[in-house]
Amino acid sequence: SLTIDGITFVVDSGLIRQTQWNPTTVSKFIPVVGHSQDGVKQRWGRVGRKAPGWVFPLYTFEQWKDVLLPHTPPESARDDLEQFYLTAKTAGVDDPKQFVWPAAFLRAGEPPSDMQKDFKKELERSENALSVSGLIDKDGDVTQIGKEVQVFNTSIFQARAIVLGDQLACSIEVA
């Protein structure tokens, strides 16, 4: 999404590095995957904004149409939602699993998609992880340490380490 003056050619591989979250192994990775049709259209728009230009896709129209997803899955469907869940609880959402999030991708009368099921499953996993780590209590309320952890704009693991480092007087070593 960057326009650079003087760019008149774009060679498009159709690939992107995109974060993925595996709730089973509780790990994030950034594999190279096929971009979406919307994503490559946006990429094509980088050329020709200020002067005539050309795009050279390294894939066929059939691959674009049949292989690439129509839309890029939103990050909320492919990321760890612990911080999101904790922030929602801190903001006063009683049960983030039951709240109607735009990211839940629900459409009236349609059965839930895999992305919707994954989003719901990740919210459930996040609630359990926050409970096990003592950031929410058995009643689902945010604990004092949960409030401290929530202010960090990072993973729960990293934020918890920083807060514990402060409590154990070893913040510099943790940082």
C-alpha positions in Angstrom: 0.0 0.0 0.0 2.9 2.3 -0.8 3.0 4.6 -3.8 6.5 5.5 -5.0 7.0 8.1 -7.7 8.5 6.8 -10.9 7.4 3.1 -10.5 6.0 2.1 -13.9 6.3 -1.7 -13.7 5.2 -4.2 -11.0 6.1 -7.9 -11.2 3.5 -9.7 -9.0 4.3 -13.1 -7.7 0.8 -13.5 -6.3 2.4 -14.5 -3.0 2.5 -12.8 0.4 4.0 -13.4 3.9 1.0 -13.6 6.1 0.7 -14.3 9.8 -1.0 -17.5 10.8 -1.9 -18.7 14.2 -2.1 -22.3 15.3 -4.3 -22.6 18.4 -3.4 -26.3 18.9 0.3 -25.6 19.3 -0.2 -22.0 20.5 2.3 -20.7 18.0 2.4 -17.9 15.4 4.3 -18.3 12.1 4.5 -16.2 8.9 4.5 -18.5 5.9 4.5 -17.5 2.3 1.0 -18.0 1.0 -1.1 -17.1 -2.1 -2.3 -13.6 -1.8 -6.0 -12.8 -2.3 -7.7 -11.5 -5.5 -8.4 -8.3 -3.7 -4.8 -8.1 -2.4 -3.2 -8.5 -5.8 -5.7 -5.9 -7.3 -4.5 -3.5 -4.7 -0.9 -4.4 -5.5 -1.6 -3.7 -9.2 -2.9 -0.3 -8.2 0.6 0.7 -7.0 1.6 1.3 -10.6 -0.2 3.8 -12.9 -1.3 6.1 -10.1 0.8 9.0 -11.3 1.9 7.8 -14.7 1.1 5.0 -17.1 2.5 1.6 -16.0 2.4 -2.1 -16.5 1.8 -5.1 -14.2 3.4 -8.5 -15.0 1.6 -11.2 -12.9 3.6 -14.5 -12.6 0.4 -16.5 -12.6 -2.4 -17.2 -15.1 -5.9 -15.7 -15.0 -7.2 -19.2 -14.2 -4.8 -19.4 -11.2 -5.9 -15.9 -10.1 -9.6 -16.9 -10.4 -9.4 -20.5 -9.1 -6.5 -20.6 -6.6 -6.4 -17.2 -4.9 -9.1 -16.5 -2.3 -11.4 -13.6 -3.2 -10.6 -11.7 0.0 -7.7 -11.7 2.4 -8.8 -13.3 5.7 -8.9 -10.6 8.4 -6.1 -10.8 11.0 -8.7 -11.6 13.7 -9.3 -14.9 11.9 -5.6 -15.8 11.8 -4.1 -14.5 15.1 -3.9 -15.1 18.8 -6.9 -13.5 20.4 -5.8 -13.5 24.1 -5.0 -9.8 24.2 -8.2 -9.0 22.2 -10.2 -11.1 24.7 -8.5 -9.5 27.8 -9.1 -6.0 26.3 -12.7 -6.8 25.7 -13.2 -8.0 29.3 -11.4 -4.9 30.6 -13.6 -2.7 28.5 -16.7 -4.2 30.1 -17.8 -7.0 27.7 -19.2 -9.6 30.0 -18.8 -12.6 27.7 -16.6 -12.0 24.6 -17.5 -15.4 23.3 -21.2 -14.4 23.1 -20.6 -10.8 21.9 -21.5 -10.2 18.2 -18.1 -9.1 16.9 -17.9 -7.9 13.3 -14.9 -10.3 13.0 -17.2 -13.2 13.8 -18.3 -13.0 10.1 -21.9 -14.1 10.9 -24.5 -13.7 8.2 -28.2 -14.3 8.9 -29.4 -17.7 7.7 -26.0 -19.0 6.7 -24.3 -21.9 8.4 -21.0 -21.0 10.2 -17.9 -21.1 8.0 -14.6 -22.7 9.0 -13.3 -19.1 9.6 -16.3 -18.4 12.0 -15.7 -21.7 13.8 -12.0 -21.0 14.1 -12.7 -17.5 15.5 -15.1 -18.9 18.1 -12.7 -21.7 19.0 -9.8 -19.2 19.4 -12.0 -17.1 21.7 -12.7 -20.2 23.9 -9.0 -21.1 23.9 -8.1 -17.5 24.8 -10.5 -17.5 27.7 -9.1 -20.8 29.1 -5.4 -19.5 28.7 -6.2 -16.3 30.5 -7.9 -18.2 33.3 -5.0 -20.7 33.6 -2.5 -17.8 33.7 -4.4 -16.0 36.4 -5.4 -13.0 34.3 -9.1 -13.6 34.7 -10.6 -15.3 37.8 -13.0 -18.3 38.0 -16.0 -15.8 37.6 -14.5 -14.4 34.4 -13.5 -11.1 35.9 -10.1 -9.5 35.1 -7.7 -9.8 38.0 -5.3 -7.1 39.1 -2.4 -8.6 37.2 -4.7 -9.0 34.2 -5.3 -5.3 34.3 -1.6 -4.6 34.4 -0.9 -7.0 31.5 -3.7 -5.6 29.4 -2.1 -2.2 29.0 0.8 -3.7 27.0 0.3 -3.8 23.3 2.0 -7.1 22.9 1.4 -10.8 23.3 0.1 -11.9 26.7 3.2 -14.0 27.2 5.5 -11.0 26.7 3.3 -8.7 28.8 3.1 -11.3 31.6 6.9 -11.6 31.6 7.4 -7.9 31.9 4.9 -7.6 34.8 6.4 -10.6 36.6 9.9 -9.2 36.0 8.8 -6.0 37.7 7.4 -7.9 40.6 10.5 -9.9 41.0 12.8 -6.9 40.6 14.4 -8.1 37.4 12.7 -6.0 34.8 15.9 -5.1 33.0 16.8 -8.8 32.6 13.3 -9.6 31.3 13.4 -6.6 28.9 
